[in-house]
């Protein structure tokens, strides 16, 4: 999830665990430890792209590290607030819960989180929420702000406000679970009639909402994409993307390609870019549909090429020249069931 959500959730945890003794400082500590795991991105400039893919949301997000951090930091941090009666046990729990809520909410996204490092490189990804979802963040933020504006001596009231904020966010996530179940059910039912040879490998929300869902269907030769909204009235439509993985044959066995295969969980396609270089696309992630260019651009794609020394590099490609207001307007229309303009764009 985005850093604001992580910080606010960590601050809420800090307030609940130590707010009575530390006041606003508890929220500050919670926000710090709620954000800390994502500081692993500071190492990315010093890593090659393949190592960077494996590193982010890796060991810093593991259960082992969050437990060790709580054990190691509990006493030193408690000594900083000994005059307020903070015990090492309380500080340890605050570190653990603030850190773990960061990891937990990351597991709800599509990106995936390596919570079992270093014993397993498997990524946990529930495909429940987009990486930025205001309906997760706003209740937490409102509850926290109201709590911090309340007299520190009225801790019961502060706790109630924070709990209400967390409760509303949890209710929303319950709604998301229902929506995901409905999306999977509807997509699978239509798939059995229209493309019975396909396997539904992922259902995930589209950008910034949990109303419109994206279904990824794998066949032997490629992938179908389809979308479902409860407001759809027409028949489901499908876009086909051939795998054409033979384009990447010359890079077989190279660390960069193997890292991308691992990251995509095997759901990738290869394309020849406009400059003739190989482009790898992770099919799990949504794309941006640009009405100005009339095309869709995938969010996660990489150039795969050799440098002058023969080393294989895989820099990430960012969508360029996008009409973001137009793309958001198109997404908004599709959420409410308008498929015409959405389906008229060219495939990437």
DAPEBEL-V177144 format. One record per run of one state. SS is the DSSP state (@ for helix, = for strand, . for the rest). FROM is the first residue (numbers start at 1). TO is the last residue. If there is no record, write none. Layout:
BEGIN
<<SS	FROM	TO> <SS	FROM	TO>>
END
This chain:
BEGIN
<<.	1	2> <@	3	22> <.	23	23> <@	24	46> <.	47	48> <@	49	55> <.	56	58> <@	59	61> <.	62	62> <@	63	80> <.	81	81> <@	82	84> <.	85	87> <@	88	106> <.	107	112> <=	113	113> <.	114	123> <=	124	124> <.	125	133> <@	134	148> <.	149	154> <@	155	194> <.	195	198> <=	199	205> <.	206	212> <=	213	218> <.	219	221> <=	222	228> <.	229	238> <=	239	242> <.	243	244> <@	245	251> <.	252	254> <@	255	263> <.	264	267> <=	268	272> <.	273	277> <=	278	282> <.	283	286> <=	287	290> <.	291	294> <=	295	298> <.	299	300> <=	301	306> <.	307	311> <=	312	313> <.	314	315> <=	316	317> <.	318	323> <@	324	335> <.	336	339> <@	340	344> <.	345	345> <=	346	346> <.	347	348>>
END
